Amino acid sequence: MPLTEITAENYLVEDNERGFYHCKLERKLFDMGTSARLSRPFVQKFDEKGFAGLYRNLIESGYDVEILHDPTAKAEDKPKAKDETKKGGK
């Protein structure tokens, strides 16, 4: 799946990385003549202390920050995948 289509709802976190913030970052850049997108998003992982210190700086530097996984969020606060919300398997 392309990174542009990844959201918090469909992002899968490996068990050994559940203690880290996973963020999709992009400093959007477009071609002025064609409006074609020149930038590409990327996933960066932060520990809790690093994330707290860098989040504001990333926003102020012009990055779009989408949090894909927040290790401090409770399970009931996290978005559920479509398969988990269905009951009865139908």
N, C-alpha and C positions, 0 to 999 in steps of 0.2 A: 504494500500500500504506500503511495507517495506521502511524504511528510506533510504536504499541504492538506491532506485529507485526515490526518490523525488528530483526534480530539481526546479529551479526558475520558470520554465514555468508551472509546474503542482502543485506548492505549493499554498494552499489557506490560506489567512490571514483573521482572524476574524476582524470585524469592530473596536472593542475596542482595537486591538493590532496593528493597522496600523501605529502608531507613533513610533514603535520600529524596530530596525534591527532584522531580524530573520536569524540566521546562522546555517548551518549544520557543525558541528565540528567532527573531528576524528583524533586521533593519531594512524595511521595505524600500526598494529602489526600482523605478520604472524608467523605460526609455521614453524620453519626452516626445520623440517623433512618432513612435508607433504605439506607445502605451504598453509595450510588452514588459512583462515582469523580468527584471534582471537579477533580483536577489533570490536566495533560497533559504528556507528555514532550516534550523538544526536543533537537535535535542542536546541540552546541557544538564548535567546532574550536579546538584549542590548538597553539601551537608547542611544541617539546620543553621549553624552559625554563619557559614558562608552565604547562604541564601538571604538571611536577615540583613547582612551587610551589603550585599550587591543588588538586591531587588530594586531599591530606589534609584541606584546609580544606573542600572540598565534602562529603566523607564526614562530617566532624565537624558540619557545618551541617545534616545530615539528608537530603542528596541521595542518591538511588540513582544510581550511576555505572556505566554499561555501556560498555566500550571497544569501539567498532565497528571502528576501524582504528588499529593501532599501527605507526607508520612505522619503528620500530626492530626489529620482529619479522622474522625471516628468512622467506622464502617457504615453506620446509618446515614452519615452526611455525604458519603461518596456517591457519585452517580452510578446507577446500576446498569449493567449491560442489558441489552434487549432480551437475551436468553434467560437472564436471572429474574426478570420481571414477569415472565410467562409462568403460569402455573398449570400443571397437568401435562406439560410437554406438547401442547397442540399449537 
